[in-house]
Amino acid sequence: MIPGLSLAQEATSISGAQINLEEITVTANKRAQELEKVDGAVSVRTGEQLREAGVTTVADLEQVFPGLVIRTRGNRAYANVTVRGMSSPDYYNPSVQIYVDGVPQLPSAFTQPLLDVERVEFLRGPQGTLYGRNAYGGVINIITNRSDKGRVTASITAGTPESWGEVAGTLPLSANGLFLDLAVKAERAFGSVTDASTGANNVDSATDMIGRVALRYQPVGGNFDGTLAFSREYTESHEELYLMNSQVQNRAYFTAIQGPIPLLERTVNTFSATGNWMFGDFKLTSISSYQEVDLTRDIAVGPGTLMSFPESDAAFSQELRLAYDGGGPVTGVVGLFYQHDDFTRDADGYGAYYGASTNAVTTNSYAMFGEATWQVTSAFDITGGLRLSYDESAIDFTRYGSNYYGYYAGSFSNSADFSSIQPKLAVGYQVNDTTRLYGLISRGYKPGGFNHAVTYPQDAEAYDPETAWNYELGLRTATPDRAVELSTALYYIASTDKQIYVGPVGFQVIRNAGEAESYGIELEARWRASDRLSFGATATYGRSVFTDFTDPTTGQNYDGNTVPYAPNATANLFARYLFDQTLIDGTIALEGAVHYVSATYFDEANTLSQPAYTTVDASLEFAWASGVSLKLFAENIFNETYVTYSYASGANVFSNVAQGRLVGVTLRGSY
């Protein structure tokens, strides 16, 4: 099996069993479907594939999925996720939604470790019909393991500059289908940045620990199954270091000039209850969840000075849906969704300029949705869907103490509401057993609201929703023996009412400031050259540009500029070779991967950027038939240095630098 491919794979099991495309079932459209018959761009990676590729966190998923770009914005809590050139400069209102077992994740919990994952589904393009708000560029569905028997898996990785370990398992509690799922994981990043002022090494260290427990009732042949789950994650990080551009290659930070080493602490608690009831050809699903994130964020603002920006975010969501599959020509799903979110952000004051502040934003979201597929003939089908959304948002901002002649935001409160319709129409044609064509039109929706990080009086005004129309043509095909498989899509997306930060740094507000378009081609391919040698690739090429955008505060026109965080091209190339050997009772596999990202801009003016770069990975794994494996690996072998975020302050540019070379060994066992 080639890491990073969703098409037919050679399994890594000793038996040499083969996983074919038509055998992969996904729930991307909120009902079980064969992957090869989904009319849309969907990719799947199994937990085993992710392990093979060295993917351990959500942020690592960009290494195995086509066109996915995930860039941290200074710290582990927030990241900019871009799909098909659709990105969001406001990380409180992202353009991609992430789900874990059907539970929507808060933006400050996106970049979490992957824990005991069964598979990850990646839906590209606006998914507003079934997923609603923030499924603007795509959706990442993470599904954890749900074994129907006892199991234990443990692994430990010793590496530099990062190590981690994970233990997961399932304990049967009764003979009638009652199970206890347990999983824990801990990661330690030792750091690679030097404090040039004191000589201290590795000042950008981080620790991340996550655990999950689930009580699951899943009887064989029963009409009901349900799960009660709780997870908790704790993160401590000193990585929010903005290096002067002249020091990026040196990985050097100056505490004497720039300020003390920052601190970020994040605690994420998630509770969920899921139930499925079967009524003949109908399946009723209820997913209730509550997630709370408490965030401490102390960042350097000058010599000897840290400013504190603690946040708390709590959301309750409820989804109720009914799926129908009677084996006839029509299948479908209908549902209702509700979410209530309470967000609070405190900020320190700054000298005599302004006092401390508290910002509270409350959001209520309501939606009804439905989608149905009509199998017109054995080869031709039509899918139609519609979602009606209504969002309420309210802000209550309080400034304590001084305010520099009203130049900074003073106390205010306001509210706004928004409604939206998100339709979808798709057609699919099965040319033969291994070839399918489809066409798709869908609408995406990024809700309006208020700036969560208030700085300026204009933040009292709400910004409107951002919407997009997606037009897509796709092809999935394979040779009769499935030795070669190909999946590709052409897309064009027109965005209106772009939500953009305008104004000078430090006094920026979010406004609907223009229009943009994204267009391009996506590719996934796999070639099983022999029983021992396999190759694979994912690639995207396109443009995402502003077509009508003038900054209302400066008058600067950005028409034709590239949208930030949207590289024109990405590519991942993979190879795997199984040695013909008698050294061990099992397999010895050599793997390699090459990752390429073209130039990426960090601002609308296209003055701040990361040039194109390439990284190379390699590994050698010994896997015994007993279930024990030993893997030697190196990621970013040539220690390529690149930045994930830059901003300008006066004549200076400051950047976050990505991790360099990672070398380690992983010992894993399963029973």
N, C-alpha and C positions, 0 to 999 in steps of 0.2 A: 504494500500500500504506500502510495506516494504521499508524504505529508503535504497538506494544503490543497488537496483536490476533492471535489464533491462528486466527480463522475465515478464510473465503475473503478473499483480498486482491487488490488491484490491484498487480502487480509494479512496482518502480521502474525497471525496465529501459526503454530507449528503445523497444523493440518493443511495449510496452504489453501484454505477455502477462499472463494472469490466473492466479493460484494459487487453486485451489478446495480446499475442505475435504476432499473425497474423494481429492485427490491428495497429501495430507500423510501420510507414513508415519512412525510413531513406534516407539520401542523401550521404551516405558514399562513394559510387562509382560514385558520381557526376551525379546521376540520381535517380529518386524516385524508391525505392524498398521496398518490405516488409522485415522487419528485419529477419524473420525466413527463408527467401529464399536467403539471402546473403551468398555467399561462402567465408567466411573469419571470423576472430574473431572480431566482432563488439559488443560493449555494448552501451546501451542508458540509460540516466537518465533524467527524465523530471524535469522541474523547481520545481514542487511540491515535487518530491522525494528529490531533493537537499536541499530544504528548510527543509523537515522533518529530514534530516540527519545532519543539521547544517552546510552545505557546503556554504561558502560565498565568497571564492576566488578560483582561479585556483589551488593554492597550496593545498587546502583542498580536491581536487578531488581524491587524493590517498586514502581517507577514504572510497570511494564507488566503485572504479573501481579495477578489478583484476590486480595485477602485476604492478600497476603504483606507482612509487616512486618519489616524488618531494622533493628535499632538497635544501634549500637556501644556497648560497655560501657566507655568510657573510652579505648580504644586500638584501633588497626586490627586487632590480632591476634584479638580476640574480639568477637563480636556476638551479640545475642539475636535469634533467628529465630522468628517467630510465624506459624502458619498455623491458621486456623479457631479462634483463641483458644487454641491449644495452644502454650505457651511453656515455657521452662526457666529458672529463676533461676540454675541452675548451668551456666555456659557451658562447663565441661569435659564435660558430659553433655547435649548439645543435644537438642532435640525434632524437629529436621529434619536429614536427611542430605543431603550434597552429593557428587555424583560428577562426575569429569572423565574422559570416555572410559572409563567403567566402573570407575574407581579411586576408592574411598572416600577423602574428604579428612578429615584430622584437624581437630578443632574450632579449633585455633589457626591453621589455614590457610583457614578459610571465606571470609574477606573478601579475596579475591584479585582482581587485575585479570582481566577477560575477554580472552583472547588468541586471535585467529584462530578465532572461533567460527562453526560452521556453523548450529547451532540450540541452543536451551535448552528442555528439557521440564520442566514443573512439575506434579507429581502432588500433589493435595490430599487430606488425610485420611490416617489411619493406613495405612501400606503394609507392615505387618509380614510378610505372607506371602512376598513376594518379596525384600524388602530387610532385614528383621530389625531388629536393635537400632538405636535412634535414628531410625528412619523412623516416628516417633510421630505427628507432625503432617503430614508430607509428605516429598517427595523432590524435589531439584533435580538434574536430569541435564544436564550441559554436554557437548556433542559438538563437537569441533573439526573443521576442514575436512579432507577427504580427497579431494583432486582427482585425477582420472585423467589429467591433462595438466599441462604446465608453466604456471605462473602466478606473478605478482608483484603484490602490493598494498602500497601505502605511503600513510601519512597523517600529517599533523602538525597539531596544534591549538595555537594561540597564544591563551591566555586569561588572565583574571585573576578569581579568585586561583589558577588552576590551569591547567597546560599538559601536553600529553602527545604522544607519537608512537609509531607502530607500523609495522613492516615484516614482511610474511609472504609465503611463497611455497612452491611445490612444484617440485622439480627432478627430472625423469625421469632415472634412472641407466641404464636398459636398456630394450630394446624388449619385454621379456617381463614387464613390470609391476613393476619395482623403482623406488621413489620415495624422495626425501629431502624431508621437510617441515621448514621452518625458520620460526620466528617470534620476534620480540623486541618488547618494549614498555617504555617508560619514562614515568613520571608524576611531576610535581613540583607539590605543593601549596605555595603560597607563604605561606599562613597569613593569618589575619584578626584574631587576638587581640593586644591590646597589653599589655605589662608596665607597669602603672600605677606601679610603684615606680621603674623606671629610665627609662621613656619609650620603651623599645624596641618597635618595631612588628613584627607578623607573627612572633611567637615560637612559634607552633604549626605550623611548617612540616613537610613530610613528603616523602620520596622513595620511590618504589616502582619496581623494575625486575624484569622477568620475561622468561625466554627458554625456548624449547622446541625440541628437535630430535627427529625421529622417522624411523626407517628402516622403510619400509613395502613389503611384498611383496603385490601385489594384481593377479595376472594376470587377464585377461579370460576368463571361462568356466572358471576353474580351480577345483579342489576344495579348495584351501587358500589362505588369506590370513593374514598376520601382521604385527605391528607391534612394534618395540622403540622405546621413547620415554624421554626424559630431560628434565626441566624443573627450573629453578632460579629462585627468587624471592628478592630481597633488599629489605627494607623498613627504612627509618630514619625515625622519627617522633618529634615533640615535642608530639603532640596530646593527651596524657593530662593535660589541665588541667581541674581542677574549679573552676569559677568560683562565687563567692558569688552567690546568687540576685539580689541587688541590683545585680550587675554584668553580668548576662547580656546585657541589651540594649546595654550599652556594650562588650561583648566585652573586658572588662578582667580581668587577673589581677595579683595582688600578690605578687611574689617575696619582698619583705621580710617579709611576714606568713605566706604560705602555703608558701614554700620555693622552691628552684631549679627551673628549667625541666627537665621530665622527659625521659628518653630511652628509646625502645624500638627495638631492632634485632631483626629476624626474618630468618632464612634458612630456606628451604624447599627441600629436594631431593626429587624424586620420580622413581623408576624404575619402568617397567612393561613387561610383555611380554604381548601378546595374540595368541591364535591361534584361527582358525575353520576347522574341518574339515567338509566336506560329504559325507554318506553317503546318497545318494538323497534321501529326504524328511527326513532327520535333519541337524541342524547341531550340532556339538559345539564349545563355546566355553570357552577357558581364559583367565583374566585373573589374572596374578601382578603384585603391586605391592609396593613398599617406599617409604615416605615418612618423612622425618625433618624435624623442626622444632626449630631452636635459637633460643631467645628470650632476649634481654637486656632486662630491664625495671627501670628506675630511676625511682621515683616520689617526689614530694615529701611529706614527713610533718611539716614545720615549718621555721621560718627556718633557712636554711643547711644543711638536712639532706635527703639523698636516701637512700632505702633500696632495696636491690637484691633482686630476686626472679627470678633467671634460671631458665629452664625448658628441658627437652629432652624431646621426645616422638618415638618411633620406632615405626612399625607395619608389619608384614608381613601381607599378605592374599592369599588364594588362593580363587578361585571357579571351579568347574567345573560347567557346565550343558549339558544336552542339550535342544534344541528340536525339535519334530516338527510338520510341516505337510505332510500328504499330499494336500491338496486335498479331503479327505473331510469328514465331519461333525465330527471330533474333531481338535483341535490342542492343543498343550500344551508345557510345559517342566518339567524336573526338575533339581535341582542340589544341590551341596555347597558349603559356605563355611567358611573358617577365617581367623581373624585373631589375631595376637599383638601386644600393645602394651606398650611400656615407657615409663613417664612418670617424670620426676624434676623436683622443684621445690626449689630452695634459697631460704632466706630469711635476711636479716640479723637479728642480735639487736638488742635495743632497751635500751640502758643497762644498769642493774642488774636490770631486770624479767625478761628472758629472753635466753638465748643464741641464736646462730644455729642453723638447723635444716636438715635434708635430708629430703624426703619422696619415697619411691619407690613407685609403684603399678604393678603388673603385671596385665595382663588377657589371658585367653585366651577366645576365642569360637568355638563350633562350631555348625553348623546344617545341616539338610537341609530342602529345600523342593520343592514341586511345585504346578503349577497347570494345569488343563485346561479347555478350552471345548468344549461340545457344541452343535453347530448343530442343534437339534431340528427346526426347519422353516426355510424360506428367510427367515423374518422373526423367528424366536424362538430365542434361545440361552441357555445356562446355563453359568456359570463357577464352578468350585470350586477352592479352594487350601488348602494347609496348610504350616506351617513349624514345625519342632521346633528349639528353641534351647537351648543350654547355655553358661553363662558362668561363668568362674572369675576371681576377683579377689583380689589379695593386696596388703597395705600394709606398708611398713617405714619407720617414722618415727623419726628420731634428733634429739634435742635436745642441742646442745653448750653447755656452760657453765651459767649461772645459770637458775633458774626460780623465779619469785616465789611461794614457798611452795606449789608445785604447782598454782597457779591456771591457768597456761597448760599446754598439752599437753607432757607429757614423752615420753621414748622409749617406743615400743610397736611391736608387729607383730601382724598378724591376717590371716585369710583368710576367704573366703565363696564360695559357689557358688549359682547360680540356674538354674532351668530354666523354659521357657515354651512354650506352644503358641499359634500365631497363625493362626486359620482365616480364610477368606474365602468368601463366596457372593455371586454377582451374577447377575442376569437382565437380558436386553436384548430389546427388541422394536422392529423396524424398521417403523414405521407406513407410510411411503412412502419414496420415493427421498431425500427431504430431511428426514425427521423420525425421530428415534429416542428411545425412552424406556428408562430403565434403573433398576434398584434394586440396592442394594449393602449388605452387612453385612461389616465387617472389624474386626480386632483389632490394636491397636498396642501396642508394647512398648518401654519405656525401661529399660535394665538397671539393676540395683542395683550397689552398689559402695561405695567409700570416698571421702571428701572429699579432693580433690587439694590444696586450700589449707587445711592443718591449722592450727587456732588453739587448740582447746579439748580437754581430756581426752576428752570424749564422741566426738570424731572417731575414736577407736579402734574404735567400733562401726560395722558396715556398715549401710547403708540398703537397703531392699528394692526390687525393680523397681516401676515405675509402669506401669499398663496402662489401656487405653481401648477401648471398643466404639464403632464408628462406624456410624451408620445413615444412608443417603443415597438420595435420589430425584433423578434428573436428566433433563434434556430437552435435545436438540439439534435445532434446526429451522431451516428457511430457506424463502424464497419459491422457486418453481420456477426463476426466473432467477438465484437466489442474490444478488440485489441487497440483500436484508436477511437477516442471519443472527443467530441467537440461541442461546446456550448458558447453561443455568441449572441450579442444584442446590440442594436443600434438605438440610440435614444436622442430625443430633443426635449428640453425642459425650458419653459418660459415662466419667469418669476416676476411678480408685480408686488409693489409696496414693500420693497426690501427694507428690512429692519437693520439700520446701520448706525454706528456711533459717529456722531458729527461733532465738530468743535475741537479745540486744542486739548492735548493730553492733560488730564487732571480736571477738566471741566467738560467732559464729553457727556452728551445725552443721546438717547436712542430715538431715531426718527425714521419714518417711512420715506426714504430718500431716493427711490428710483426703481429701475427695472434691470433685469439681467437675463441672460440665456446660457444654457449649458447644452452641449451636444458632443457626442462621441461614440466610441465603440468599445465593448467589453469582450473579453475572450477568456475561456477556460479550455484547456486541452490536456489530453493524457494519451500516452503511447506506451503500451506494454510491448516492448521490443522483443522480449523473450520471457521465459519463466523466471529469470533471475534479474533482468534489467528493465527498469521502467523510467520514463521521463514524464514531466508534467510542467504546465505553465499557466499562469494567470497574467493578464495584461489589460490595461486600459489606455486609450488615447483620446483626447478631446480638448475642448476649450470651455471655460466658464468665464464670461466677461460681462461687465456692466454695459447696458445698451442705452440707459437714460438715467444718469446720476450726477447731480450737481450738489455739492455740499452747501446747504442753505446758510451756514454761518460764515463760510469763507468765500463762496462763489466759485470754488475750484470745481472744474468739470472732469469727471473720471470716465467718460464714455470710452469704451474700448479697452479699459484696464482689466486685468485679471482679478477675479474675486479672491480675497485672501484665503489662505489655507487650501487652495484648490490647484494642485499641480496638474500640468497637462498630461503627464504620462506616469504610469506606475507599472511595474512588472515584477513577478516572482517566478523564478525558474527552479525546478526541482529534479533531482535524480536519485535513484536508489538501486543498489546492486547487492544481491544475495550471493555470498561466496559458496562455491561448491567445495564442501569441507567435511572432514570427519573428526575435527578437533574437539567439538563439543556435541552433546546430544541436544541439538537445537539449531538455531540459525545465527549466522554472523552477517550483519548488514552494514554497508558503507553508504552514507547519505551526504548529499551536498545541496546547497541552496544559494541562489543569488537574488538579492533584492535591489530594485532600482526605483528611485523617486526623482522626477525632474524638478526644476526650480520651483520653489514655493515662496509666495509673497505673504507678508504679515500685515500689510496695510493697504488701504484702498488706493493710495497714491502710487503703489508699487515701487517704493523707495527702499523698503526693508525686505530682505529676502534671504533664503538659504539656497545656494546653487545646487544643481543636480548632484546626487551622490549615489554610490553603490556599496552595498555591504555583502559579505560572503560568509556562509556558515558551513560547517562540516561536522560529522559525527561518525562514530564507530560503535555499534551495539552488539553485544553478545546476549542472546536470549535463549535460556535453557528450557527444555520441555517441562521442567518442574514448576515453571511460573516465575523464576528469578531471572532478572536481566541486569546487565552492567553496561552503561553507556558513557563513553568519553566524547566530549563535545567542545566545540569552540564557535562562538557567535561573534560576528563582526571581526573576523580573523585579522584583517589589516588595520584594525583600530581606527576606522574612519570617524572623524570628528565632525559633527553637524549640530545645528541648533534647531530647537523646536518652536521657539518664540522669540521675537525681538520687539523692542519699542525704543522710540527716540525721546530723549529729554534734553532740550537745548541742542548743543552740538555733539552730544554723546549718544551712543547706541548701546543698549544693554540687552543681553540675550541669555536664554536658558540653553544649556548644552546637554545633549543626549548621552546616554551611557556608551562607553567605549567597548573595548574587547571584553568578552565574558568567556572564561575557560572553566570547565568543571567536569565532574564525574557524578553520575546518578546511579544509585543502587535501588532496585525496585523489586518487590515481591508481591504476589497475589495468591489467594487461596479461595 
